[in-house]
């Protein structure tokens, strides 16, 4: 299977895919400053992103709470 990268395969630059419209933007990708895969509800990555996974597989929810509505 062919792999396709978003942006250059190099350190020093965030790799971002942006979703949204004029009122709200959300970004997903690699936050190079922290070396994490991140999702953030804003137009850019921040020091504390909404959701992060590091290279060791540790998951961090930086803002807000986790809600499980099914009761499990």
Backbone bond lengths (Angstrom), bond angles and torsions (degrees), N, CA, C in turn:
res aa  C-N    CA-C-N  psi(-1)  N-CA   C-N-CA  omega(-1)  CA-C   N-CA-C  phi
1 X - - - 1.438 - - 1.527 109.08 -
2 X 1.287 116.16 135.45 1.458 121.02 179.57 1.521 110.49 -79.38
3 X 1.334 116.84 134.87 1.451 121.71 177.55 1.520 109.57 -98.60
4 X 1.311 115.39 141.05 1.462 120.54 177.82 1.515 108.39 -124.97
5 X 1.305 116.81 131.47 1.466 122.03 -178.59 1.528 109.98 -101.34
6 X 1.314 115.53 151.78 1.455 121.84 170.79 1.523 106.30 -96.71
7 X 1.298 116.94 111.15 1.456 120.71 -179.10 1.516 112.14 83.58
8 X 1.317 114.96 -178.14 1.465 122.22 -178.15 1.524 110.79 -72.24
9 X 1.322 116.27 145.49 1.466 122.47 177.26 1.525 108.03 -86.84
10 X 1.342 115.62 72.61 1.458 120.88 -175.64 1.519 109.59 -150.21
11 X 1.327 115.44 150.93 1.463 120.40 175.62 1.525 110.07 -73.23
12 X 1.332 114.68 160.39 1.454 120.43 173.79 1.510 115.07 97.96
13 X 1.340 117.18 -1.16 1.458 119.86 -178.61 1.520 109.76 -138.70
14 X 1.333 117.16 132.61 1.457 120.58 172.74 1.522 109.31 -66.25
15 X 1.310 116.87 144.92 1.462 122.98 174.93 1.526 106.26 -110.09
16 X 1.320 118.19 110.60 1.462 122.66 -168.37 1.524 111.51 -126.33
17 X 1.338 114.97 135.47 1.457 122.89 165.24 1.529 105.03 -113.52
18 X 1.333 116.81 128.08 1.458 121.56 -176.84 1.522 110.40 -108.61
19 X 1.333 115.06 133.45 1.459 122.59 174.18 1.518 107.20 -117.56
20 X 1.315 118.02 148.82 1.446 118.81 173.35 1.507 113.85 143.62
21 X 1.321 113.23 -167.43 1.453 122.97 179.65 1.527 107.62 -146.44
22 X 1.315 117.45 -166.96 1.456 120.65 -173.87 1.524 113.50 -60.93
23 X 1.332 117.72 -31.21 1.462 120.98 -176.03 1.518 113.40 -85.25
24 X 1.325 117.98 -36.81 1.464 121.63 -174.03 1.513 111.16 -142.98
25 X 1.306 116.60 131.51 1.463 122.83 174.10 1.520 108.74 -117.28
26 X 1.323 116.56 148.29 1.460 122.80 172.03 1.518 107.53 -136.00
27 X 1.340 116.16 141.61 1.458 121.22 179.83 1.520 110.15 -119.29
28 X 1.328 115.48 150.25 1.451 122.90 177.25 1.524 106.89 -141.67
29 X 1.332 117.21 141.00 1.459 119.91 178.94 1.514 112.27 152.85
30 X 1.330 115.90 -152.75 1.461 122.69 -178.30 1.527 109.39 -100.61
31 X 1.335 115.89 118.76 1.468 121.91 173.87 1.522 105.78 -88.85
32 X 1.323 116.07 99.99 1.468 121.30 -173.11 1.522 112.66 -65.33
33 X 1.328 118.39 -32.22 1.470 120.91 -179.96 1.525 111.58 -59.28
34 X 1.341 116.37 -33.55 1.464 121.00 -176.59 1.529 112.64 -111.04
35 X 1.334 117.22 -3.36 1.471 122.52 -176.39 1.524 111.46 52.27
36 X 1.345 115.76 53.82 1.458 122.09 178.04 1.525 109.83 -134.80
37 X 1.343 115.00 154.34 1.457 121.62 165.63 1.521 105.13 -81.85
38 X 1.323 118.17 129.01 1.458 120.04 -172.82 1.517 112.65 -136.51
39 X 1.330 114.11 151.76 1.457 123.24 168.98 1.523 105.63 -125.27
40 X 1.327 116.35 130.72 1.453 119.76 -179.17 1.524 109.92 -141.89
41 X 1.322 116.63 131.23 1.457 121.29 177.57 1.518 108.09 -86.23
42 X 1.311 114.15 84.42 1.455 124.49 178.93 1.521 105.43 -177.32
43 X 1.303 118.07 176.97 1.465 120.40 -177.64 1.524 113.41 -85.89
44 X 1.353 117.50 0.42 1.468 121.59 -179.58 1.522 109.42 -155.84
45 X 1.314 115.91 166.89 1.460 120.36 173.02 1.528 109.01 -75.09
46 X 1.342 115.44 155.01 1.453 121.47 -178.35 1.522 109.15 -130.86
47 X 1.325 117.21 175.08 1.468 121.30 177.36 1.521 110.91 -60.22
48 X 1.325 117.04 -34.00 1.463 122.91 175.37 1.516 107.85 -124.26
49 X 1.348 116.22 100.37 1.458 120.71 177.90 1.523 109.91 -80.94
50 X 1.327 116.16 162.80 1.460 120.39 -179.53 1.526 112.28 -63.35
51 X 1.349 117.63 -37.55 1.469 122.94 -176.39 1.523 108.29 -147.56
52 X 1.333 116.93 133.18 1.470 120.63 -179.75 1.529 110.97 -140.82
53 X 1.325 115.97 144.22 1.462 122.64 170.37 1.524 106.76 -126.28
54 X 1.348 117.02 123.87 1.465 119.38 -179.83 1.532 110.20 -92.16
55 X 1.324 116.71 178.74 1.466 122.42 -175.79 1.523 113.05 -64.60
56 X 1.324 118.02 -19.58 1.466 121.68 177.71 1.530 112.45 -90.33
57 X 1.333 116.78 -1.41 1.451 120.84 -179.50 1.513 114.44 88.86
58 X 1.319 117.70 5.06 1.467 120.93 177.12 1.521 109.39 -71.39
59 X 1.327 115.87 135.21 1.460 121.93 -178.84 1.522 109.10 -109.56
60 X 1.333 116.36 133.46 1.453 121.89 178.43 1.520 109.30 -126.26
61 X 1.332 115.97 129.89 1.458 121.58 169.45 1.519 104.87 -102.38
62 X 1.320 116.17 107.60 1.461 120.17 -171.50 1.509 114.51 -86.07
63 X 1.300 116.89 -25.77 1.463 120.99 -177.18 1.524 108.17 -134.84
64 X 1.293 117.14 137.93 1.454 120.48 175.82 1.517 112.11 85.27
65 X 1.321 115.12 -167.15 1.459 123.49 -176.81 1.511 109.99 -123.35
66 X 1.314 115.98 163.18 1.463 122.05 171.28 1.514 107.19 -98.59
67 X 1.311 116.68 126.63 1.454 121.94 179.21 1.517 108.89 -119.10
68 X 1.337 116.31 125.80 1.457 121.85 175.81 1.517 106.55 -110.03
69 X 1.323 117.07 110.31 1.456 119.87 -173.78 1.514 113.71 -88.23
70 X 1.331 118.27 -13.03 1.462 120.23 -177.87 1.523 112.73 -83.73
71 X 1.315 117.68 -9.57 1.457 120.99 179.91 1.519 114.69 86.97
72 X 1.321 117.24 1.98 1.479 121.29 178.47 1.514 111.25 -95.53
